[in-house]
Amino acid sequence: MRLRVDRDLCIGAANCVAIAPLVFKLDQEGKSVIIKKDGSASSDLTEYVDLNEKDAELILEAAKSCPTLAIYVYDDDGKQIWPEIK
């Protein structure tokens, strides 16, 4: 699973932080960033590997909770799974 936050769309609602605080946090600008496995944070494409099904579902739920659809989720093959492409 890969994640990315579009900082231009993020309004800092923090729904993602409330749902998945080990994956998302707000930075000094009040925008969501992804917490990497090494503890650093980024809004750029970040890979999460070896996730169990429960953790993957939680991350997807956090992305879906974003009111501005600022969190993009991709599967392991790079296909965008959220927001859904119509």
Backbone hydrogen bonds in HBPLUS format (Angstrom, degrees):
<---DONOR---> <-ACCEPTOR-->    atom                        ^
c    i                          cat <-CA-CA->   ^        H-A-AA   ^      H-
h    n   atom  resd res      DA  || num        DHA   H-A  angle D-A-AA Bond
n    s   type  num  typ     dist DA aas  dist angle  dist       angle   num
A0048-TYR N   A0001-MET O   2.73 MM  47  5.31 175.8  1.73 171.8 170.3     1
A0002-ARG N   A0074-TYR O   2.91 MM  72  4.96 160.4  1.94 139.0 143.1     2
A0074-TYR N   A0002-ARG O   2.82 MM  72  4.96 159.6  1.86 149.4 152.1     3
A0003-LEU N   A0046-THR O   2.83 MM  43  5.22 156.9  1.88 146.0 153.0     4
A0046-THR N   A0003-LEU O   2.76 MM  43  5.22 155.4  1.81 150.5 159.2     5
A0004-ARG N   A0072-TYR O   2.96 MM  68  5.09 137.6  2.15 143.7 148.1     6
A0072-TYR N   A0004-ARG O   2.75 MM  68  5.09 170.7  1.76 160.8 163.4     7
A0005-VAL N   A0043-SER O   2.97 MM  38  4.82 166.8  1.99 136.4 140.7     8
A0006-ASP N   A0070-ALA O   2.77 MM  64  4.99 166.2  1.78 150.3 154.9     9
A0009-LEU N   A0006-ASP O   3.04 MM   3  5.51 138.7  2.21 109.7 120.4    10
A0010-CYS N   A0006-ASP O   3.06 MM   4  6.30 147.0  2.17 149.5 159.7    11
A0018-ALA N   A0014-ALA O   3.05 MM   4  6.33 157.1  2.10 150.9 156.3    12
A0019-ILE N   A0015-ASN O   3.08 MM   4  6.35 149.7  2.18 148.6 156.3    13
A0020-ALA N   A0016-CYS O   2.80 MM   4  5.83 164.5  1.83 151.5 156.6    14
A0023-VAL N   A0020-ALA O   2.98 MM   3  5.48 161.5  2.02 117.9 124.0    15
A0024-PHE N   A0020-ALA O   2.99 MM   4  6.14 159.1  2.03 162.2 169.0    16
A0035-ILE N   A0023-VAL O   2.68 MM  12  5.01 170.0  1.69 141.0 144.4    17
A0025-LYS N   A0033-VAL O   3.09 MM   8  5.58 149.8  2.19 147.9 155.1    18
A0033-VAL N   A0025-LYS O   2.78 MM   8  5.58 149.9  1.87 164.2 174.5    19
A0027-ASP N   A0031-LYS O   2.80 MM   4  5.53 157.2  1.85 151.7 155.8    20
A0030-GLY N   A0027-ASP O   2.90 MM   3  5.24 163.1  1.93 116.6 120.9    21
A0034-ILE N   A0042-SER O   2.72 MM   8  5.28 168.5  1.74 147.0 147.9    22
A0042-SER N   A0034-ILE O   2.97 MM   8  5.28 150.1  2.06 139.5 148.5    23
A0036-LYS N   A0040-SER O   2.74 MM   4  5.42 163.8  1.76 160.5 165.4    24
A0039-GLY N   A0036-LYS O   2.94 MM   3  5.28 162.9  1.97 115.6 120.0    25
A0056-ALA N   A0052-ASN O   3.08 MM   4  6.33 163.9  2.10 158.9 163.8    26
A0057-GLU N   A0053-GLU O   2.96 MM   4  6.12 156.5  2.02 147.4 153.6    27
A0058-LEU N   A0054-LYS O   3.00 MM   4  6.22 150.6  2.09 144.6 152.8    28
A0059-ILE N   A0055-ASP O   3.01 MM   4  6.26 159.1  2.05 151.2 155.8    29
A0060-LEU N   A0056-ALA O   3.04 MM   4  6.25 161.0  2.08 147.0 152.4    30
A0061-GLU N   A0057-GLU O   2.86 MM   4  6.04 153.5  1.93 144.2 152.0    31
A0062-ALA N   A0058-LEU O   2.92 MM   4  6.17 152.8  1.99 145.9 153.2    32
A0063-ALA N   A0059-ILE O   2.98 MM   4  6.28 156.9  2.03 148.9 154.8    33
A0064-LYS N   A0060-LEU O   2.91 MM   4  6.14 158.7  1.96 149.6 155.6    34
A0065-SER N   A0061-GLU O   3.05 MM   4  6.21 127.5  2.34 138.1 151.2    35
A0065-SER N   A0062-ALA O   3.19 MM   3  5.14 137.2  2.38  94.2 106.1    36
A0066-CYS N   A0063-ALA O   3.21 MM   3  5.62 163.2  2.24 111.3 116.4    37
A0069-LEU N   A0066-CYS O   3.35 MM   3  5.27 168.3  2.36 105.6 108.8    38
A0073-VAL N   A0082-TRP O   2.79 MM   9  4.96 162.6  1.82 144.8 148.1    39
A0081-ILE N   A0073-VAL O   2.76 MM   8  5.65 163.8  1.79 147.8 153.6    40
A0082-TRP N   A0073-VAL O   3.21 MM   9  4.96 148.7  2.31 141.1 136.8    41
A0075-ASP N   A0079-LYS O   2.82 MM   4  5.40 159.2  1.86 149.7 151.9    42
A0078-GLY N   A0075-ASP O   2.93 MM   3  5.30 163.8  1.96 116.4 120.8    43
